[in-house]
Amino acid sequence: MNIEATKLELMQLLLQTQKESLLIKIKALLEAEQEDWWSAMSKVEQEEIKTGLDQADKGEYISNEEIMKRFDRWH
């Protein structure tokens, strides 16, 4: 059975069930399987993002319009 057929079979079973406790368990299982994108990044990447957010909070950034003006001269 391919993955698409399995998905369809699971959807049918989900639609047929009236057991809320089973649906809650399935939902929890699926949510636990989803990888957290933040945790998937390296510590270096996380620190770079935090630094960038801190700089933006302090107003230490260049607007998109300014960047586009700078790159416009090379066209």
Legacy VTK file of the C-alpha trace (Angstrom):
# vtk DataFile Version 3.0
C-alpha trace
ASCII
DATASET POLYDATA
POINTS 75 float
0.000 0.000 0.000
1.413 3.399 -0.939
1.373 6.429 1.333
-1.555 8.118 -0.407
-3.719 5.022 -0.040
-2.744 4.807 3.619
-3.713 8.436 4.152
-7.100 7.868 2.534
-7.704 4.788 4.670
-6.797 6.714 7.812
-9.104 9.572 6.836
-11.978 7.138 6.411
-11.283 5.594 9.800
-11.055 9.020 11.423
-14.344 10.103 9.909
-16.063 6.944 11.102
-14.894 6.998 14.706
-16.982 8.564 17.437
-14.380 8.027 20.154
-13.128 11.440 21.160
-10.419 9.928 23.358
-8.983 8.091 20.349
-8.989 11.281 18.270
-7.197 13.141 21.058
-4.524 10.424 21.198
-4.036 10.470 17.431
-3.783 14.258 17.413
-1.194 14.179 20.207
0.812 11.535 18.356
0.840 13.567 15.144
1.803 16.755 16.972
4.641 14.965 18.777
6.003 13.740 15.448
6.251 17.233 13.981
9.773 18.546 14.283
10.140 21.909 15.935
11.957 24.105 13.408
13.710 26.054 16.171
15.139 22.901 17.725
16.253 21.692 14.307
18.584 24.699 13.953
22.096 24.760 15.296
22.937 26.867 18.346
24.895 29.226 16.075
21.841 29.757 13.864
19.634 30.326 16.911
22.076 32.898 18.315
22.251 34.713 14.957
18.466 34.983 14.855
18.332 36.218 18.457
21.009 38.804 17.670
19.081 39.984 14.620
15.846 40.277 16.598
17.615 42.209 19.358
19.075 44.586 16.770
15.667 45.073 15.151
14.098 45.807 18.548
16.728 48.519 19.067
16.072 49.979 15.614
19.455 48.839 14.347
18.413 47.776 10.884
18.190 49.001 7.310
14.766 49.125 5.705
13.937 47.035 2.670
13.476 50.228 0.667
17.021 51.380 1.519
18.473 48.014 0.534
16.603 48.113 -2.773
17.983 51.627 -3.463
21.537 50.393 -2.821
21.126 47.445 -5.200
19.367 49.550 -7.814
22.617 51.214 -8.802
23.975 47.868 -10.074
21.145 47.352 -12.541
LINES 1 76
75 0 1 2 3 4 5 6 7 8 9 10 11 12 13 14 15 16 17 18 19 20 21 22 23 24 25 26 27 28 29 30 31 32 33 34 35 36 37 38 39 40 41 42 43 44 45 46 47 48 49 50 51 52 53 54 55 56 57 58 59 60 61 62 63 64 65 66 67 68 69 70 71 72 73 74
